[in-house]
């Protein structure tokens, strides 16, 4: 517990300032996390296999480039054709490697695809959220972190029905629902006073976005945690890595936030057409 607390304080001191740096520096910091997350996923899916340097390098570069292309496309820096071309070459390259290499099968290719998309798209979504301002990023973090915090405490106090007993035995339905309710209330108050989603929206539209959108983001944050737990359980590991003592690796720390970011981007894009 002492090690976990110390690491948590160090992480907070290191990561909180990143919320307020310029967008370019923020995207660069995310890029570093993408590389670390990609490495964690690579070692997880190849846990019991021979791990060549070439495969490792290709895995990291593919994930990093996809992250950069998707984020750049959203920011309007590049055209769609570049993303489509890269996706075509990525799919073709992986399939050809399976065809002409006896040591690579289609099952392993499928795992690589999932891991690349899982890391690249998720962190690109965090970058997209940041492009809408620090306040919006704060809104996402509140929904993600408060949900996790109160789901834990409410689950300990009132939890009776297991949410996903084979994946995460300690999580309860009561904790999940309670965490979502508290998180949505706190995040909605924050969003209203920070003017998130536009002051020109009617109260009905704002209420709909805050409640329905907030619940969606909160639920997706919890789903992200369960997905990460499923990954780890199926591959027989406790944490993605030991980068942060007591806290695991990058994908352990951002498992909820990355899903929350994707969900919030969906909410933002819907709110822009209302």
FENHU-V884625 format. One record per residue. N is the residue number from 1. NEAR is the number of other ideal C-beta (glycine too) atoms within 12 Angstrom. Layout:
N NEAR
N NEAR
This chain:
1 10
2 10
3 14
4 18
5 14
6 16
7 24
8 22
9 17
10 18
11 25
12 19
13 12
14 17
15 29
16 17
17 15
18 26
19 26
20 17
21 18
22 15
23 25
24 17
25 17
26 28
27 31
28 22
29 26
30 41
31 30
32 23
33 36
34 43
35 29
36 30
37 44
38 41
39 31
40 40
41 42
42 38
43 28
44 37
45 34
46 23
47 21
48 12
49 20
50 13
51 20
52 16
53 11
54 16
55 30
56 24
57 17
58 24
59 40
60 31
61 25
62 34
63 41
64 32
65 31
66 36
67 40
68 30
69 31
70 37
71 37
72 25
73 26
74 28
75 19
76 11
77 19
78 19
79 13
80 16
81 12
82 19
83 26
84 16
85 17
86 29
87 25
88 14
89 19
90 28
91 22
92 15
93 26
94 31
95 21
96 14
97 25
98 22
99 14
100 11
101 18
102 9
103 16
104 26
105 17
106 15
107 13
108 28
109 27
110 18
111 28
112 38
113 28
114 24
115 38
116 38
117 28
118 37
119 46
120 42
121 33
122 45
123 44
124 39
125 40
126 47
127 41
128 37
129 42
130 39
131 29
132 32
133 23
134 23
135 23
136 35
137 37
138 27
139 43
140 49
141 36
142 36
143 49
144 44
145 32
146 36
147 46
148 37
149 26
150 34
151 39
152 27
153 19
154 27
155 29
156 18
157 15
158 19
159 26
160 14
161 15
162 19
163 29
164 23
165 16
166 13
167 21
168 30
169 15
170 19
171 32
172 27
173 21
174 24
175 34
176 36
177 27
178 31
179 42
180 38
181 25
182 29
183 43
184 34
185 24
186 28
187 43
188 32
189 19
190 26
191 38
192 24
193 16
194 22
195 17
196 34
197 35
198 20
199 14
200 12
201 22
202 14
203 14
204 12
205 21
206 26
207 19
208 21
209 35
210 35
211 25
212 24
213 37
214 43
215 30
216 33
217 47
218 46
219 31
220 36
221 44
222 45
223 30
224 38
225 40
226 30
227 27
228 42
229 31
230 21
231 34
232 28
233 20
234 17
235 24
236 12
237 25
238 18
239 28
240 35
241 26
242 18
243 25
244 29
245 20
246 22
247 29
248 31
249 34
250 35
251 42
252 35
253 34
254 41
255 39
256 42
257 40
258 44
259 37
260 45
261 40
262 36
263 37
264 44
265 35
266 24
267 39
268 33
269 20
270 19
271 28
272 16
273 11
274 20
